[in-house]
């Protein structure tokens, strides 16, 4: 069995190597962590105030890092997210399941001081990761709806970047804006976000205040907000995580225009990336069709587990 402890800065290389090693073997069902070491480094660096302060690791008798669990806490929302647990156990090991289960449980127990009294906890994983599903059940997490990661690269991405992204003009003259802009637009985008994505990991206020370093593109009809798309630049890809359109305008091309404009803005602001990824809640057929028409393809399906206390 492994010993668990809080991470130290010197663990960074071993943690990244562990994640890359596990992701490379599909039998571990790691899901979607990013495609390269650079992207994983960036994701770890996003934790505040520094990644070791919110990470615990498991080590073997030789001190080699064999497991990791990171915790992200939003005190304002009263929510916590678990990134992991990731455990390196040989797939065909006769006691592999027992070792994985005990190590995962020990990592979670060690990390509890980082979570404090926050009862609303969530973790994500591959839909085929049965050990993670059993871990979630043991610790009182309920299984949510799956979500799909769609990706676009190569010629499809180049074609999208060359496309005219103007908002469809089926009525009065329409335009695209990029936040920050005036306060009324900020408020309208925040309200639309809360209505379309209730209890998600990012509040409407945080979306529009610039604190998350996301780029937010807004479709306008005069003073009216028709919809928005939000995303960010990562080490090896641009990521679209929110697209919302007012109900009476869905199906008229506004969402596709927003995604196209967002991808172009991200490339202009942060430089080109070889791939764009987008997360879509499973069963959202209209969004799946929209991204499909833009050339995106299904990459992986993930599922969220959320604490029953929430």
C-alpha positions in Angstrom: 0.0 0.0 0.0 1.0 3.6 -0.4 1.6 6.4 2.1 -0.2 9.8 1.6 1.0 13.3 2.4 0.6 16.9 1.2 2.5 17.8 -1.9 5.6 19.9 -2.0 6.9 22.0 -4.9 9.5 19.4 -5.7 6.7 16.9 -6.6 5.7 18.7 -9.7 7.7 16.7 -12.2 6.7 13.4 -10.7 3.0 14.4 -10.6 3.0 15.5 -14.2 4.8 12.3 -15.2 2.2 10.2 -13.4 -0.7 12.0 -15.1 0.9 11.6 -18.5 1.6 7.9 -17.9 -1.9 7.2 -16.8 -3.5 9.1 -19.6 -1.4 7.3 -22.2 -3.0 3.9 -21.2 -6.7 3.9 -22.1 -7.3 1.1 -19.6 -7.0 3.7 -16.8 -10.0 5.7 -18.2 -8.4 9.0 -17.3 -10.7 10.9 -19.7 -9.8 14.4 -20.6 -6.8 16.1 -18.9 -5.3 17.8 -21.9 -3.1 16.4 -24.6 0.4 17.4 -23.5 2.7 17.9 -20.6 2.5 21.6 -21.1 -1.2 21.7 -20.8 -1.2 19.6 -17.6 1.4 22.0 -16.2 -0.9 24.9 -17.0 -3.9 23.2 -15.3 -1.9 22.6 -12.1 -0.6 26.2 -12.2 -4.2 27.5 -12.2 -4.8 26.5 -8.6 -4.3 29.3 -6.0 -2.3 30.3 -4.3 0.0 27.5 -5.6 -0.6 24.0 -6.7 1.1 22.1 -3.7 -1.2 23.9 -1.3 -4.2 22.1 -2.6 -2.7 18.8 -3.6 -2.0 15.5 -1.8 0.1 12.7 -3.1 0.6 8.9 -2.5 4.1 7.5 -2.5 5.5 4.0 -2.4 8.3 2.7 -0.2 10.9 4.3 -2.4 9.2 7.7 -2.3 8.0 7.5 -5.9 4.7 9.4 -6.5 2.0 6.8 -7.3 -1.2 8.8 -6.7 -2.4 12.4 -6.6 -5.6 14.3 -5.7 -6.0 18.1 -6.1 -8.8 20.1 -4.6 -10.2 23.4 -5.9 -12.4 25.4 -3.6 -14.7 28.4 -4.3 -15.6 29.9 -1.0 -18.0 32.4 -2.6 -20.0 29.6 -4.3 -19.6 27.2 -1.4 -18.3 24.5 -3.7 -15.3 22.2 -4.0 -14.0 20.2 -6.9 -11.8 17.1 -6.7 -9.3 16.6 -9.6 -8.7 12.9 -9.3 -8.0 10.7 -7.5 -5.4 9.4 -9.9 -3.7 6.2 -8.8 -0.9 4.3 -10.6 -1.8 0.6 -10.3 -0.8 -2.0 -13.0 -4.1 -2.8 -14.8 -3.6 -6.6 -14.5 -2.3 -6.6 -10.9 -4.2 -9.3 -8.9 -4.8 -6.9 -6.1 -5.2 -3.8 -8.3 -8.7 -2.9 -7.4 -8.0 -3.1 -3.7 -4.9 -1.0 -4.0 -6.7 1.6 -6.1 -9.6 1.8 -3.7 -7.6 2.1 -0.6 -5.2 4.6 -2.0 -8.0 6.7 -3.4 -9.8 6.7 0.0 -6.6 7.6 1.8 -5.9 10.5 -0.6 -9.5 11.8 0.0 -9.1 11.5 3.7 -5.8 13.3 3.7 -7.3 16.1 1.5 -10.3 16.7 3.7 -8.7 19.6 5.6 -8.3 21.4 2.3 -12.1 21.1 1.8 -13.1 22.2 5.3 -16.8 22.3 6.0 -17.9 22.7 2.4 -20.5 19.9 1.7 -21.1 20.6 -2.0 -18.3 18.6 -3.6 -17.9 17.4 -7.2 -15.6 15.3 -9.2 -15.4 14.3 -12.9 -14.3 11.2 -14.7 -14.6 9.0 -17.7 -18.0 7.3 -18.1 -16.2 3.9 -18.2 -14.1 4.5 -15.0 -15.8 2.0 -12.8 -13.3 2.4 -9.9 -14.0 6.1 -9.8 -17.8 5.4 -9.8 -17.4 3.0 -6.9 -15.3 5.6 -5.1 -18.0 8.3 -5.6 -20.6 5.9 -4.3 -18.6 5.0 -1.2 -18.2 8.7 -0.3 -21.8 9.8 -0.9 -21.6 11.3 -4.3 -24.5 11.0 -6.8 -24.0 10.4 -10.4 -25.0 13.2 -12.7 -25.6 13.5 -16.4 -22.7 12.8 -18.7 -21.1 15.5 -20.7 -19.3 15.2 -24.1 -16.0 16.8 -25.1 -16.0 17.8 -28.8 -12.8 18.8 -30.6 -11.9 20.5 -33.9 -8.5 20.7 -35.5 -6.6 20.5 -38.7 -8.3 21.7 -41.9 -11.6 22.1 -40.0 -10.2 24.6 -37.6 -8.5 26.5 -40.4 -11.8 26.7 -42.2 -13.6 27.9 -39.1 -11.0 30.7 -38.6 -11.5 31.9 -42.1 -15.3 31.9 -41.9 -17.3 35.2 -41.6 -18.5 35.2 -38.0 -21.0 38.1 -38.2 -24.2 37.5 -36.3 -27.0 36.5 -38.7 -29.0 39.5 -39.7 -32.6 38.2 -39.6 -33.8 41.4 -38.0 -32.4 44.8 -37.0 -28.6 45.3 -37.5 -26.7 43.0 -35.1 -23.2 43.1 -33.8 -20.6 41.2 -31.8 -19.0 42.7 -28.7 -16.2 41.5 -26.4 -16.3 42.0 -22.7 -15.6 44.3 -20.9 -18.3 46.6 -22.1 -21.0 48.6 -20.4 -22.5 47.6 -17.1 -26.0 46.8 -18.6 -24.5 44.2 -20.9 -22.5 42.7 -18.1 -25.6 42.3 -16.0 -27.6 40.8 -18.9 -24.9 38.3 -19.7 -24.6 37.3 -16.0 -28.4 36.8 -15.7 -28.5 34.7 -18.9 -25.6 32.6 -17.6 -27.4 31.9 -14.3 -30.6 31.0 -16.1 -28.9 28.6 -18.6 -26.3 27.1 -16.3 -27.7 27.1 -12.8 -25.4 25.9 -10.1 -22.5 25.4 -12.4 -18.8 25.8 -11.4 -18.7 29.5 -12.4 -21.1 32.2 -11.3 -22.5 34.8 -13.7 -20.7 37.5 -11.7 -17.4 35.8 -12.0 -17.9 35.2 -15.7 -18.2 38.9 -16.5 -15.8 40.5 -14.0 -12.7 39.3 -15.8 -11.3 37.4 -12.8 -11.2 34.0 -14.7 -9.2 35.3 -17.7 -11.9 34.0 -20.1 -12.8 35.8 -23.3 -16.5 36.5 -23.5 -18.1 37.3 -26.9 -21.7 38.8 -26.8 -24.2 39.0 -29.7 -26.2 42.2 -29.6 -29.4 43.5 -31.2 -29.3 47.1 -30.4 -29.3 47.2 -26.6 -30.5 43.6 -26.3 -28.2 40.7 -25.5 -29.0 37.8 -27.7 -26.4 35.4 -26.4 -22.8 34.9 -25.5 -19.9 32.4 -25.8 -17.1 32.1 -23.3 -13.8 30.3 -23.4 -10.1 30.5 -22.7 -6.7 29.8 -24.2 -4.8 26.8 -22.8 -1.3 25.5 -23.5 -2.2 23.3 -26.5 -5.8 24.3 -27.3 -8.5 26.8 -27.1 -11.4 25.8 -24.9 -15.1 26.8 -25.2 -16.9 26.1 -22.0 -20.1 28.2 -22.2 -22.5 29.1 -25.1 -26.0 30.5 -24.3 -28.6 32.0 -26.6 -32.0 33.5 -25.7 -34.7 30.8 -26.2 -36.6 32.7 -28.9 -33.5 32.9 -31.1 -32.2 29.4 -30.8 -31.9 27.6 -34.2 -31.2 30.8 -36.1 -27.4 30.5 -36.3 -26.6 32.9 -33.4 -24.8 30.2 -31.4 -22.6 29.1 -34.3 -21.7 32.7 -35.0 -20.8 33.2 -31.4 -18.5 30.1 -31.3 -16.9 31.2 -34.6 -16.2 34.7 -33.3 -14.9 33.4 -29.9 -12.4 31.0 -31.6 -11.2 33.8 -33.8 -10.8 36.2 -30.9 -8.9 33.6 -28.8 -6.6 33.0 -31.7 -6.1 36.8 -32.2 -5.5 37.4 -28.5 -3.4 34.4 -27.6 -2.0 33.0 -30.8 -3.1 29.9 -32.8 -3.6 26.5 -31.2 -3.7 23.2 -33.0 -7.1 22.3 -31.5 -10.3 23.8 -30.1 -12.4 21.8 -27.6 -15.9 22.3 -26.3 -17.9 20.7 -23.4 -21.6 19.9 -24.0 -24.0 18.3 -21.6 -25.1 14.9 -23.0 -28.6 15.0 -24.5 -28.3 18.6 -25.6 -29.0 17.7 -29.2 -29.2 21.3 -30.5 -25.7 22.1 -29.2 -24.3 18.8 -30.5 -25.8 19.5 -34.0 -24.4 23.1 -33.9 -20.9 22.0 -33.1 -21.2 19.1 -35.6 -22.1 21.6 -38.3 -19.0 23.6 -37.4 -16.9 20.5 -37.9 -16.3 19.4 -34.3 -16.2 15.7 -33.5 -16.9 13.7 -30.3 -13.7 13.0 -28.4 -14.7 11.6 -25.0 -17.7 11.4 -22.6 -17.3 12.4 -19.0 -19.6 12.2 -16.0 -19.9 14.3 -12.9 -20.4 13.0 -9.4 -21.8 15.4 -6.8 -22.0 15.0 -3.0 -25.6 14.1 -1.9 -25.3 16.8 0.8 -25.5 19.4 -2.0 
